[in-house]
Amino acid sequence: MTPRALDPFLAFPRALRAEGFLAAPSQAESFLSAVGLLGPRSIRDVRRAAHAIFGPGPDRRQAFDDLFDMIFLGRAFLIPGEATSEETPRAFDAGDTEEMLPPDEEDPSGREASRRERLFARSFGVVDEAALLSAFARALSGALPRRRSRRLQAARQGVADPRRALRDMARRDGEILRLQVRRRRMRQRRVLTLIDVSGSMKGGTDAALRIAHAIIRTAERAEAFTLSTRLTRVTRALRRRNREQALALASGLVADWDGGTRLGEALSVFLSVPRFAGFARGAVVIIVSDGLERGGPEALIAAMTRLRSLAWRIIWLSPLAADPAYRPETGAMRAILPLIDRLEAGGDLEAMAGALVGEAALRRAGTFR
Amino acid sequence: MAVRRSIAGIDSPEALAEALRAAQYLADEGLATAAYLALALGKPLLLEGAPGVGKTEAAKALAAVLGRELVRLQAYEGLDASAAMYEWNFPRQMLAIRQMGDAYVNLYADDFLIARPMLLALQRPRERLLLIDEIDRSDHEFEAFLLEFLSDFSLSIPERGTIRAAEPPVVVLTSNRTRELHEALRRRCVYHWIGYPDPQLEAQIVMMRASAVARDTAHRVVAAVGKLRAEPLAKPPGVAETVEWAEAATLLNAQGAPWPAAFARAIGVVLKDQDDLMFIAPRLDRILEGRA
């Protein structure tokens, strides 16, 4: 094979990588060996080798084949649906540039007032917000789901730890003085909070951020993002101990308050950043949104399906679900209902906190009325 | 990278497909290619597909073709090293300490080592085929822990050092894709997505697996299952269900039930979900009528 004939074989893995497929150098090497093994008698053998080595999932098979045709057969193709208009959501992470806190100012939007009003209308007493949040934080550490880690640790109760017992025995001339036991360590699951800050959610986002702040301060590993026309990571801002400062910092990062809802696209942006998507793996995902989507539901359904395959549990808090007569009627909401584990009321702070830790646990953790 | 063109006399995907057919497994071209490349390149074979499309069967057939013993490791959440790799036989070690008194005893000799599937595969790579079944059921930590094993085919036992396979063992992993596998794992494997077979192939599979089923019955079952898969079901029937349906309907027919009724009465072997059954019930007649 002349070096020139080798060109497409080297170009193909590069092109795959550029399109977001998995193509590690070791795979590129295997690909060359595989082509050699199969003959190759025709381009079909090359394609078969490519499928086996790079293994495109069934959902991206077509794009993979198109790319293959372009590199090896010189066929042109269009990448579908990659419009780069201003409207396409982008991921935004402020990194570690800590910004100056904006001065405390009155919120002219009246968001605060309307939220309080609703809170008052629904519950039978005035809620002490600070007390509620600290009760929530106290109840949360007990309510966060745990998973069994693979790591065993010495414990007072558990199964016998023969390895330690044997070492102990060897040290003591073959005598067992005390049975050494161990058990699997428990770890908290990661918690991912995704908050819809679009116009239709106006009034609920402040409470959602307060809840997210409490979660991030309490859970061992937690992340929070806001979604609207773009995706913003607010975890770092919400790590501050002082709640009002943290909220002000987070609000400053979010540039698309009350924008249009592009939940599906913002979610797919979230999933397309490996660092972010990796966090959702095995995590409890809390989505605060009313599920009202501008445009068709397809993007939202596709993103939720993907999120479903990563997450351990998905809890959806919707302000609309607070109404007992609420039935998920929109196409998007109906379609994603089987993908989520719990749909709960998320109209105000108390409802959200109650839905996440259980109302009884919340009341046990402190008095806030 | 060690490349072996021929393993157990198999030197091309076509030869492998032929051998699999002799072992009662009908593989399509993609599967035969991926399996052949996995053998030749000495890499694990990762098979993904919906439940019941014959992933585990493929591994069994491959073991039969290569004349190897199948060592199966069923993955589950919480699977740990002592169940997957090895374990020390502690009661025997302790007994040995007591019995030997003042004499020297090597507590970490082979006598005290209990090999589990992964170590079994490493010890006799030429005689065994390791099947790690339903890897998507295991937790991420186990997946991470598999990486060392799958890339170097070695295991570290602290008391003994690293155990390496003399040659790469044949390893097959299967996944139902209930969750996404980590990319680092997928990268190390030769991959094949097993889809539902085309009607022609599926009818052949039915006839091969269920010998009592008539040709006509096989085609009718395959056509009906094809229509069922097009419906929005929670659990679409797999190939295993097709075979069972054909067998069940043949049995009922032999006892005197007329054809469409025999299929309808045996629906319980195909659809195993109450919601699916309720959904399909009014449409069942339309699905059963006509041939492929």
Interface residues (C-beta under 8 A of the other chain):
Chain A: L22 A24 S26 Q27 E29 S30 S33 A34 G36 L37 L38 R48 A49 H51 A52 I53 F54 G55 G57 P58 R61 R147 R148 S149 R150 A160 P162 R163 A165 L166 M169 A170 G174 I176 R184 R281 G282 S309 L310
Chain B: M1 V3 R5 S12 P13 E29 G30 T33 A34 Y36 L37 A38 A40 L41 K43 L46 E48 G78 D80 A81 W88 F90 Q93 M94 I97 R98 L107 D139 H140 E141 F142 F145 R177 T178 R179 E180 E183 R186 R187 R188 C189 V190 Y191 H192 W193 G195
